[in-house]
Structure formats: C-alpha cells, structure tokens
Amino acid sequence: MKLHRAALTMVAWYLLMAPTFRDPQTNSFRIDLNAPLSAWEFVSSYYSANDCGFAQRDLDETSAQYLNVIGFYTLCIASDDPRLSGR
C-alpha cells in the first residue's frame, strides 16, 4: 500500500516552450515570455528535474544549429506547480 501511495504523489517534470506569435508591425516572430504558464506549449515530460534539464539543453543545442529556426525559450517545471492551473 505504501508503494501505491508514493506513486500517486510522485511529481513529474514538464518541458514547456513559451508561445510564439507573428508581430504584424515587423512581420517577425516574437516570443511571449509574459504569457501565463498555462498557455505555454507542452513539449515532453520527465521523471526528474535532472532529466528535463538534459532534454532542455539538447533541444537548445539542436535549434542553435539551424539558422532558419526562430529562437524559442523553454522551461522545466514541476507538474504540481500552481502556475500551471488552467491546463
């Protein structure tokens, strides 16, 4: 019974990406870092903050190799973070 209860309280980690939008004035893409976390895009989930951090670094390194990819901002956050309410 203790194992079952522990499994229910385990916290996952989410890799989220800030929402992007096209700025009509400049015809370029912008990153909305002020958007609430509930509006950020889900990328993937992990069992630990460490695993999420590794994935985040890999994603950043991969995107840096492509000149035509717009910049983006990612964040690792615990699944029980209250700022995710509304998801």
N, C-alpha and C positions, 0 to 999 in steps of 0.2 A: 504494500500500500504506500509506503514512503517513496518508492521509486516513481509510482504513478503521480503522486502529488508533486514531486520535484519536476517531473516532465511538464506538468501544467504551468509551472511558474518559470520555466526556462525562457530567457529573453533572447530573441533573435536580433540580428543587426541588419538594417536595410541600407543599401547603397542607393541614394537618390540623386537625381540630376535636376538642377534649377530649370524652371521653364524658360523657353526662349520665345521671342516674338519678333516680327519684322517691324522695324521703325519706318513708318510711311514718309517721314520727313527726310530721312537719309537713305532710304531703301536698303538698309543694312539690318542684320540680325542683332538683337540685344538679349542679354541675359537678365532675368528678373530676380535678383538676389533678395528683393524685398517681399517676394511672394510668400505667403504662409507655407509651412512645410507640407500641409495637407494638399497643396497644389503642385508640389514637386513631383517629377516623374519617377516611378519605381523602376530601378534597373535590375536589381537582384537582391537576394537575401543570403545571410551567412550565419553560422553558429556562434561566431565570436567577433569581437571588435577587431582583433588582430587580422582575421581572415578578410574582413571587409576592407580594412586598410590596405592590405596587399592588393586586393582587386581594384581598389581606387587608384593606387599608384600605377598598376598595369594599364588601366584604362587611360590615365593621363599620359603615360609614355606612348601608348599606341596612337592616340589622337594627335600628339605632337609631331608625328611622322608625316601627317597629311596636310599639305598647305591649303587645300580647298575645304577643309572641315572647319566649321565655325568653332570658336572656343566654347567650352562649357565648364560648368562648375559642379562638382559632385560633393556629396557629404555622406558620411556614415553616421547612422543614428540608431539608437536602441528602439526596438519595436514597441516598448512601453513608454516612450517619450510622450508627455502630454501634448506637445505641439503638433502631434500627428492626428489629433482628434479631428473628425470630419472626413477621414479617409474611408 
